[in-house]
Amino acid sequence: MSQKQPNIVFIMSDDHAAHAMSCYGSEINETPNLDRIADEGMRFDNCFCTNSICAPSRAAIMTGQYNHMNGVKTLGDGFDGRQPNVQKIMQDHNYQTAIIGKWHLGHGGNNDPTGFDYWNVLPDQGDYHNPPMYEMGQEKQYEGYVTDIITDLSMDWIDNRNEDQPFMLMCHHKAPHRPWEPDEKHAHMYEDLDIPEPVTFNDDYSNRSQAAKEATMRIDQDLYDIDLKVDPPEGLTPAELKSWKYQRYIKDYLRVVASIDDNVGRLLDYLDEAGLADNTIVVYTSDQGFFLGDHGWYDKRFMYEESLRMPFIVRYPQSVRAGSTTDDFALNVDFAETFLDYAGIDQPSFMQGTSLRPVMEEQTPDDWQTSHYYRYWEHLSEPHKVVAHYGMRTHRYKLIYYYGESLGSSNTLDESREPEWELFDLKEDPYELNNVYGNQAYEETIIELKKELYRLKNDVQDFE
């Protein structure tokens, strides 16, 4: 049995936007080791999260469920480890399982990782330098840089596994989460360069929702001293100061990404040298996207493309053609089902996603999903104050409804906002600058999209 079941190495970073990877056409950096996974496997160009914030996305990946079902709608909701998850199922079917790195789903009691033969995780967000970690519940202090440490521990665990069983390793990096602290090796990258500003850098949020105007995640106003790390030069105009802050932010962000890329290269080389590459599925993804100055923002949460879109690249020499790409939709609630499918395990009824295996093997069914549902529950939470909303995306359109209520969710502000809608025609307006919801030319389109939105909402049993 063990010879037929593939090993799985799931590498996930935190807040790594696809447009900061050269295999996705990044104009601001190069990621040769991440590109290697794409070059030797498949790149998904339409992979999306169902709630663009860390803990909820991680819970969706663990359970194959939307957040109203797995109980982690906001950062204030711990993950109840007594519920079923993909690792428990893998354990029951001959797999050794481990998670190393960022957990971010609560700590202690029922919030500790379950379903893992071995776990060694950072508390909460974790530290970039000399991080404490919890190994099977016991605190240990490590010296060094967190991305290196997580990679070292991952390779050590593979080294010490039972070679008679297949394994599933979740290697979860802290980086490039705020506050973007690079190691010494990468600390001086880009010093002599100006990183290009995105097309929408000076977005003024006209013809958009009040929610977009109200959000406090602007490069020019909302970065803290801990983000910028040094005082700005004197005498800058407001436009010059905004550009200066962007350079401070984006260079550190890209420096910590460079460390991830180096360490992914180390792990890929290790798998090659250990003779494991041919029978190991390697996935690289992030828990959601991130604004890299797009719309003048950092952070995520919104249903706009840069926040919604996840990188997802996968290598499996036995089944996935090298250099392949797909435009087919993939969601983070599909990941668990995909791992089970390749392991030869039936999908349990509680999971709400669909295995990506046919897409990975270029045999996409005719009835494959062409729309998807999204919901952000954390209404007006500090510090970014994004209004709660839900919506749906098709290949051409995106419809967003800001319902503007906390609905009793944790980590929310009990303060109402006037409901509002946004509609974007992604073919005509790929940068999402022009809300056409009130445009009469889209009247019939809106009717059809609302029907689809509420069909999706009902299908995933989100009745709130």
Backbone torsions as a table, in degrees:
resi	resn	phi	psi	omega
1	MET	NA	-40.2	-174.9
2	SER	-65.6	-26.8	179.7
3	GLN	-72.4	-24.1	-178.1
4	LYS	-89.4	-26.6	-177.5
5	GLN	-86.6	125.2	-179.1
6	PRO	-74.6	152.4	165.4
7	ASN	-73.0	155.8	178.8
8	ILE	-132.4	124.0	173.1
9	VAL	-116.4	109.3	-176.8
10	PHE	-105.2	109.5	-178.2
11	ILE	-104.7	120.7	-179.6
12	MET	-129.7	130.1	173.4
13	SER	-99.2	-179.1	-176.1
14	ASP	-122.8	115.1	177.6
15	ASP	73.7	26.9	178.4
16	HIS	-90.1	106.0	-180.0
17	ALA	-70.7	142.5	178.4
18	ALA	-58.7	-33.4	-177.2
19	HIS	-80.5	14.7	166.1
20	ALA	-115.5	35.4	174.5
21	MET	-135.7	129.8	-174.7
22	SER	-68.5	-25.4	176.0
23	CYS	-67.7	-15.8	173.8
24	TYR	-101.1	15.1	175.5
25	GLY	82.0	24.2	-179.0
26	SER	-55.8	138.9	176.2
27	GLU	-100.4	4.4	-174.1
28	ILE	-121.6	-10.9	177.3
29	ASN	-160.6	173.4	176.5
30	GLU	-124.9	140.1	-178.5
31	THR	-133.2	75.0	-171.4
32	PRO	-62.2	-33.6	-178.2
33	ASN	-78.1	-37.4	172.2
34	LEU	-64.7	-39.8	177.8
35	ASP	-59.6	-31.0	179.5
36	ARG	-60.7	-39.2	177.7
37	ILE	-62.6	-45.0	179.4
38	ALA	-65.1	-42.5	-178.5
39	ASP	-65.2	-31.4	-177.9
40	GLU	-99.2	6.6	-179.2
41	GLY	-153.3	-133.8	-175.6
42	MET	-122.8	141.9	172.8
43	ARG	-108.5	124.0	175.3
44	PHE	-90.4	121.7	-177.9
45	ASP	-94.5	-7.6	178.2
46	ASN	-135.3	60.6	173.8
47	CYS	-101.6	131.1	-173.1
48	PHE	-132.4	149.8	171.5
49	CYS	-88.5	161.2	-179.3
50	THR	-101.1	-2.9	177.5
51	ASN	-167.4	108.4	-167.9
52	SER	-84.9	72.0	173.2
53	ILE	-159.0	152.9	-160.7
54	CYS	-58.8	-64.2	-173.3
55	ALA	-60.4	-46.5	178.2
56	PRO	-59.1	-39.6	178.7
57	SER	-65.1	-40.4	179.5
58	ARG	-65.0	-38.9	177.5
59	ALA	-65.2	-39.0	177.6
60	ALA	-62.9	-39.9	179.4
61	ILE	-67.1	-39.6	-179.5
62	MET	-67.0	-37.0	-169.9
63	THR	-107.4	-18.4	-171.4
64	GLY	69.3	23.6	-177.7
65	GLN	-125.0	153.3	171.5
66	TYR	-70.9	160.6	-168.3
67	ASN	-69.0	-28.5	176.7
68	HIS	-69.3	-15.1	178.4
69	MET	-94.8	-38.1	-178.1
70	ASN	-91.0	-4.5	171.9
71	GLY	88.3	2.2	-179.2
72	VAL	-113.4	81.1	-178.4
73	LYS	-88.2	-26.4	-175.8
74	THR	-138.7	174.9	176.3
75	LEU	-66.7	-17.4	179.8
76	GLY	-84.3	-2.6	-177.7
77	ASP	-102.6	116.2	173.8
78	GLY	-74.9	154.1	179.1
79	PHE	-85.7	122.5	179.2
80	ASP	-79.8	105.8	-175.5
81	GLY	-70.1	-4.3	177.2
82	ARG	-77.2	-16.1	-179.6
83	GLN	-78.8	159.6	179.7
84	PRO	-68.7	151.5	175.4
85	ASN	-150.9	172.4	-173.0
86	VAL	-63.9	-34.2	-177.2
87	GLN	-68.4	-38.9	177.9
88	LYS	-61.2	-39.9	179.5
89	ILE	-67.8	-41.4	177.7
90	MET	-62.4	-42.2	176.9
91	GLN	-56.6	-41.3	-178.3
92	ASP	-69.6	-10.3	-178.0
93	HIS	-123.9	43.2	166.7
94	ASN	84.0	3.5	-177.4
95	TYR	-92.0	141.1	164.2
96	GLN	-87.0	138.9	-175.4
97	THR	-130.3	147.7	177.8
98	ALA	-152.7	149.4	168.6
99	ILE	-130.2	132.0	-177.8
100	ILE	-135.1	125.4	177.9
101	GLY	117.5	-132.3	-173.6
102	LYS	-83.0	127.9	177.3
103	TRP	-105.1	-61.7	171.0
104	HIS	59.3	34.2	177.8
105	LEU	-127.4	27.7	-179.9
106	GLY	102.1	163.9	-176.9
107	HIS	-142.9	135.0	176.7
108	GLY	90.1	148.4	177.8
109	GLY	60.1	-132.6	-177.5
110	ASN	-75.1	-4.8	-179.4
111	ASN	-91.1	-9.7	177.0
112	ASP	-66.8	154.8	178.1
113	PRO	-57.9	137.0	174.1
114	THR	-129.0	152.6	-176.7
115	GLY	92.3	7.8	-178.0
116	PHE	-116.8	131.9	172.2
117	ASP	-67.8	-28.7	178.8
118	TYR	-144.1	135.1	172.1
119	TRP	-141.4	142.0	179.5
120	ASN	-148.6	102.0	-166.2
121	VAL	-127.3	154.3	175.2
122	LEU	-74.1	143.5	172.0
123	PRO	-74.4	130.3	178.4
124	ASP	50.5	-124.7	-179.3
125	GLN	-75.8	-26.7	-177.3
126	GLY	79.3	167.1	179.8
127	ASP	-108.2	147.8	176.4
128	TYR	-72.0	-37.7	-174.3
129	HIS	-117.2	134.2	177.7
130	ASN	49.2	57.9	-172.5
131	PRO	-78.8	139.0	162.9
132	PRO	-74.9	148.7	176.8
133	MET	-139.2	159.7	178.1
134	TYR	-109.3	107.6	178.9
135	GLU	-95.1	109.0	-178.8
136	MET	51.7	37.6	176.2
137	GLY	92.6	-8.8	-179.4
138	GLN	-104.4	128.4	-178.1
139	GLU	-71.0	134.4	175.3
140	LYS	-132.1	144.2	179.1
141	GLN	-101.3	131.1	178.4
142	TYR	-116.5	148.9	176.3
143	GLU	-109.7	135.5	179.1
144	GLY	127.1	-163.6	-176.3
145	TYR	-100.2	134.7	-166.6
146	VAL	-59.2	-38.3	-178.2
147	THR	-67.0	-39.2	175.7
148	ASP	-65.2	-43.4	-176.6
149	ILE	-63.2	-45.7	-179.8
150	ILE	-61.0	-39.7	178.9
151	THR	-68.0	-43.9	177.7
152	ASP	-58.5	-47.6	-179.0
153	LEU	-64.0	-35.4	178.8
154	SER	-65.1	-45.3	179.4
155	MET	-68.2	-36.2	177.1
156	ASP	-62.0	-42.0	-179.4
157	TRP	-64.7	-42.8	178.1
158	ILE	-61.6	-39.9	178.8
159	ASP	-58.5	-38.2	-172.4
160	ASN	-98.6	8.8	-178.4
161	ARG	-72.2	170.9	170.5
162	ASN	-81.5	113.3	-174.2
163	GLU	-72.4	-7.3	178.8
164	ASP	-86.3	-3.7	-179.9
165	GLN	-124.1	149.4	170.8
166	PRO	-71.7	164.0	-177.8
167	PHE	-136.1	155.2	170.2
168	MET	-127.2	115.8	179.7
169	LEU	-111.3	128.9	171.8
170	MET	-104.5	109.0	-179.5
171	CYS	-102.4	102.1	-170.1
172	HIS	-111.1	111.1	-179.3
173	HIS	-84.7	145.8	172.2
174	LYS	-69.7	-46.9	-177.0
175	ALA	-64.3	154.7	-3.6
176	PRO	-95.0	48.1	178.6
177	HIS	-66.3	147.6	173.7
178	ARG	-51.5	137.9	17.7
179	PRO	-102.0	26.1	167.8
180	TRP	55.8	69.2	-179.1
181	GLU	-105.9	105.5	-178.0
182	PRO	-75.1	161.8	172.0
183	ASP	-84.9	173.5	-175.3
184	GLU	-63.8	-35.3	-178.1
185	LYS	-58.5	-35.7	-174.4
186	HIS	-111.0	4.8	-170.5
187	ALA	-63.6	-23.0	-175.3
188	HIS	-112.1	10.2	174.5
189	MET	-60.8	144.5	173.5
190	TYR	69.7	8.8	-176.5
191	GLU	-58.5	-35.8	-175.1
192	ASP	-100.4	15.5	-177.6
193	LEU	-120.3	152.4	166.6
194	ASP	-103.9	118.5	178.5
195	ILE	-73.2	131.0	-178.9
196	PRO	-58.5	138.8	175.0
197	GLU	-80.7	143.5	-178.9
198	PRO	-67.0	160.0	-177.5
199	VAL	-56.8	-36.9	-175.5
200	THR	-96.6	19.4	-173.9
201	PHE	-56.9	-36.5	-177.7
202	ASN	-104.9	30.3	174.3
203	ASP	-52.6	130.7	178.6
204	ASP	-103.5	5.8	175.3
205	TYR	63.6	18.8	174.8
206	SER	-70.0	151.7	-177.3
207	ASN	54.3	38.4	178.4
208	ARG	-137.2	179.0	-178.2
209	SER	-69.4	156.7	171.0
210	GLN	-63.2	-29.6	178.6
211	ALA	-59.2	-39.7	178.9
212	ALA	-66.5	-39.0	179.8
213	LYS	-68.2	-34.2	-171.5
214	GLU	-81.4	-25.8	-173.9
215	ALA	-59.8	137.2	-177.5
216	THR	-106.6	73.6	177.2
217	MET	-140.8	34.5	-175.6
218	ARG	-85.9	139.4	178.3
219	ILE	-57.6	-41.0	-173.4
220	ASP	-79.6	-21.5	-172.7
221	GLN	-118.2	-26.2	-161.9
222	ASP	-119.5	3.1	171.7
223	LEU	-76.9	143.0	-177.5
224	TYR	-98.4	171.1	176.8
225	ASP	-58.7	-35.9	-179.6
226	ILE	-65.4	-24.7	177.0
227	ASP	-80.2	-45.3	-173.9
228	LEU	-81.6	-33.9	171.6
229	LYS	74.5	-23.1	174.6
230	VAL	-136.7	158.9	177.6
231	ASP	-74.3	146.0	178.4
232	PRO	-71.5	157.4	174.2
233	PRO	-62.1	153.3	177.7
234	GLU	-79.3	154.9	171.7
235	GLY	83.6	10.2	-179.9
236	LEU	-79.3	143.2	171.0
237	THR	-71.0	164.1	177.3
238	PRO	-55.3	-39.8	179.4
239	ALA	-67.6	-40.5	178.9
240	GLU	-66.6	-38.9	179.1
241	LEU	-65.7	-39.9	177.3
242	LYS	-61.1	-44.5	179.1
243	SER	-65.4	-38.7	178.0
244	TRP	-62.9	-44.1	179.0
245	LYS	-63.0	-39.6	178.1
246	TYR	-60.5	-45.8	-179.7
247	GLN	-61.8	-41.7	177.7
248	ARG	-60.8	-46.4	-178.5
249	TYR	-65.8	-55.2	-168.7
250	ILE	-69.8	-32.5	179.9
251	LYS	-67.7	-42.7	176.5
252	ASP	-66.5	-39.0	176.8
253	TYR	-57.8	-47.3	-178.1
254	LEU	-70.1	-29.1	177.4
255	ARG	-66.8	-41.5	179.0
256	VAL	-73.0	-28.7	172.6
257	VAL	-64.7	-38.7	179.6
258	ALA	-60.6	-37.1	176.6
259	SER	-66.3	-40.1	174.5
260	ILE	-58.9	-46.6	-178.1
261	ASP	-60.1	-45.0	177.6
262	ASP	-58.2	-44.0	-176.1
263	ASN	-74.3	-31.5	171.3
264	VAL	-63.0	-39.0	175.7
265	GLY	-60.8	-41.6	177.3
266	ARG	-60.2	-43.8	-177.7
267	LEU	-68.8	-39.9	177.0
268	LEU	-63.6	-42.2	177.9
269	ASP	-62.8	-40.2	178.8
270	TYR	-60.8	-45.7	179.6
271	LEU	-61.7	-39.0	176.6
272	ASP	-61.8	-50.7	-175.6
273	GLU	-66.4	-29.1	179.4
274	ALA	-84.7	-0.9	-179.5
275	GLY	71.4	25.0	-175.8
276	LEU	-102.9	-11.2	-169.2
277	ALA	-61.9	-38.6	-172.3
278	ASP	-67.2	-33.2	-177.2
279	ASN	-110.1	29.1	179.6
280	THR	-126.0	123.7	170.8
281	ILE	-78.5	122.4	176.6
282	VAL	-113.1	123.1	178.0
283	VAL	-117.2	137.7	167.0
284	TYR	-122.5	131.5	178.5
285	THR	-152.3	-178.1	172.7
286	SER	-131.9	159.6	-177.1
287	ASP	-71.2	-16.5	172.3
288	GLN	-172.3	-175.8	174.4
289	GLY	-86.7	-162.9	-177.4
290	PHE	-166.0	146.4	175.6
291	PHE	-85.0	121.1	-180.0
292	LEU	-105.8	58.5	-173.2
293	GLY	84.1	-8.0	177.3
294	ASP	-61.3	133.9	-175.2
295	HIS	59.1	20.9	-179.5
296	GLY	74.1	16.0	-171.5
297	TRP	-114.1	162.1	155.7
298	TYR	-120.3	179.0	-177.9
299	ASP	78.7	-158.0	-168.2
300	LYS	-147.2	-127.3	170.5
301	ARG	78.3	-47.4	-179.6
302	PHE	-67.6	161.6	176.9
303	MET	-86.0	6.7	176.8
304	TYR	-66.7	157.3	-167.3
305	GLU	-54.5	-46.2	-173.0
306	GLU	-64.5	-27.7	179.0
307	SER	-87.8	-38.1	-176.1
308	LEU	-72.8	-37.4	-170.2
309	ARG	-79.7	132.3	177.1
310	MET	-108.6	141.8	166.5
311	PRO	-70.5	142.4	174.4
312	PHE	-151.4	107.4	177.8
313	ILE	-125.5	142.8	-172.9
314	VAL	-143.1	137.6	176.5
315	ARG	-123.4	128.8	173.5
316	TYR	-153.8	94.9	-170.9
317	PRO	-55.2	-28.0	-177.0
318	GLN	-73.1	-23.8	-172.1
319	SER	-134.6	-18.9	-172.5
320	VAL	-111.4	123.2	-176.3
321	ARG	-70.0	132.9	179.1
322	ALA	-62.1	135.8	176.5
323	GLY	77.6	12.2	-179.2
324	SER	-83.8	155.0	177.1
325	THR	-137.4	160.7	176.4
326	THR	-146.3	144.2	171.6
327	ASP	-96.3	-2.9	-177.9
328	ASP	-64.5	145.9	-178.9
329	PHE	-68.6	138.8	170.9
330	ALA	-135.8	145.7	-178.6
331	LEU	-126.8	157.6	178.6
332	ASN	-65.8	-22.2	175.2
333	VAL	-75.1	-3.2	178.3
334	ASP	-93.1	-13.3	-170.7
335	PHE	-65.8	-48.4	-176.6
336	ALA	-59.8	-42.0	-179.6
337	GLU	-63.8	-33.8	178.8
338	THR	-66.3	-44.5	179.5
339	PHE	-63.0	-42.7	178.8
340	LEU	-63.1	-40.9	-179.4
341	ASP	-59.4	-49.2	-179.4
342	TYR	-67.4	-26.7	177.5
343	ALA	-82.0	-2.9	179.8
344	GLY	77.4	28.2	-176.4
345	ILE	-112.0	133.9	179.8
346	ASP	-65.4	143.9	178.1
347	GLN	-74.4	126.7	178.7
348	PRO	-72.1	157.7	-173.4
349	SER	-68.4	-22.9	-177.2
350	PHE	-74.5	-19.1	-179.0
351	MET	-76.4	143.1	-172.6
352	GLN	-110.9	-4.1	-179.4
353	GLY	-96.1	-169.8	-176.8
354	THR	-134.7	137.7	179.0
355	SER	-58.6	135.1	177.9
356	LEU	-85.8	2.9	-174.9
357	ARG	-55.3	-47.1	179.8
358	PRO	-61.7	-34.0	176.6
359	VAL	-68.1	-43.5	179.6
360	MET	-62.2	-29.6	-179.4
361	GLU	-98.9	14.8	174.6
362	GLU	58.7	40.4	176.8
363	GLN	-130.9	49.0	-175.8
364	THR	-59.7	126.4	178.1
365	PRO	-62.8	153.9	-180.0
366	ASP	-63.4	-27.3	-177.5
367	ASP	-99.0	25.0	-178.7
368	TRP	-62.5	150.9	-176.9
369	GLN	-58.0	130.6	177.6
370	THR	-121.6	10.4	173.7
371	SER	-149.8	157.5	177.6
372	HIS	-148.5	159.5	-174.5
373	TYR	-105.8	142.3	-179.0
374	TYR	-135.7	144.3	173.5
375	ARG	-149.9	127.9	174.6
376	TYR	-110.1	117.6	-171.0
377	TRP	-95.6	-19.1	-165.3
378	GLU	-81.6	76.7	-170.7
379	HIS	-67.3	115.6	172.3
380	LEU	57.1	28.5	-179.6
381	SER	-70.1	149.2	176.0
382	GLU	-75.0	147.8	2.3
383	PRO	-95.6	0.0	-166.0
384	HIS	-97.8	-18.0	169.7
385	LYS	54.5	51.5	175.6
386	VAL	-91.7	131.8	-177.4
387	VAL	-71.3	138.4	177.1
388	ALA	-59.3	140.7	-178.0
389	HIS	-158.2	160.7	168.8
390	TYR	-138.0	166.6	-177.8
391	GLY	-178.2	-174.7	179.0
392	MET	-143.1	154.3	178.1
393	ARG	-129.0	137.6	167.5
394	THR	-110.2	-174.2	178.4
395	HIS	-65.5	-25.8	-178.1
396	ARG	-110.7	-33.8	-170.6
397	TYR	-119.6	154.9	172.3
398	LYS	-134.6	124.5	-180.0
399	LEU	-116.4	126.0	-176.7
400	ILE	-125.8	134.6	176.8
401	TYR	-119.8	113.7	175.3
402	TYR	-89.3	97.4	-175.2
403	TYR	-81.3	-19.4	165.1
404	GLY	69.3	34.2	178.4
405	GLU	-137.2	150.1	178.0
406	SER	-78.8	-29.0	-179.5
407	LEU	53.8	31.1	176.2
408	GLY	77.4	6.1	179.9
409	SER	-69.8	151.8	176.9
410	SER	-70.6	160.8	176.5
411	ASN	57.1	36.3	179.2
412	THR	-129.2	162.5	176.3
413	LEU	-100.2	127.3	-178.9
414	ASP	-81.7	71.2	-177.3
415	GLU	-145.2	121.5	-173.0
416	SER	-78.3	153.6	170.2
417	ARG	-127.3	151.1	177.0
418	GLU	-63.9	125.6	179.3
419	PRO	-59.5	146.9	178.5
420	GLU	-153.3	157.8	-177.6
421	TRP	-118.5	151.2	168.0
422	GLU	-132.2	141.6	173.1
423	LEU	-131.7	129.4	177.2
424	PHE	-121.2	132.3	173.1
425	ASP	-91.7	98.4	-171.3
426	LEU	-68.9	-19.8	175.2
427	LYS	-73.2	-45.3	-178.1
428	GLU	-85.7	-22.3	-171.6
429	ASP	-141.1	67.8	-174.7
430	PRO	-64.4	-21.0	179.6
431	TYR	-90.7	1.4	175.6
432	GLU	55.6	56.8	179.1
433	LEU	-107.4	-11.7	-171.2
434	ASN	-128.2	99.8	176.5
435	ASN	-73.3	115.7	-176.3
436	VAL	-105.3	20.9	-177.2
437	TYR	-59.9	-36.7	-179.5
438	GLY	-89.8	6.4	-177.5
439	ASN	-83.0	123.5	-175.5
440	GLN	-61.9	-26.6	-179.5
441	ALA	-64.2	-19.0	-177.7
442	TYR	-105.4	13.6	-174.2
443	GLU	-58.2	-48.7	-179.9
444	GLU	-68.5	-37.1	178.0
445	THR	-61.0	-42.6	-179.6
446	ILE	-62.7	-40.9	178.9
447	ILE	-59.3	-47.1	-179.1
448	GLU	-67.5	-39.5	-179.7
449	LEU	-67.3	-37.1	178.0
450	LYS	-66.2	-39.1	176.1
451	LYS	-58.4	-44.6	-179.2
452	GLU	-68.2	-38.7	178.1
453	LEU	-58.3	-48.2	-176.2
454	TYR	-76.6	-24.4	170.6
455	ARG	-65.0	-47.3	179.1
456	LEU	-62.1	-44.4	-179.8
457	LYS	-58.4	-42.8	178.8
458	ASN	-68.8	-40.6	-178.1
459	ASP	-61.9	-35.6	179.9
460	VAL	-90.8	6.3	174.5
461	GLN	64.4	36.2	173.2
462	ASP	-95.0	97.4	-172.9
463	PHE	-103.4	5.7	-178.2
464	GLU	-93.7	NA	NA
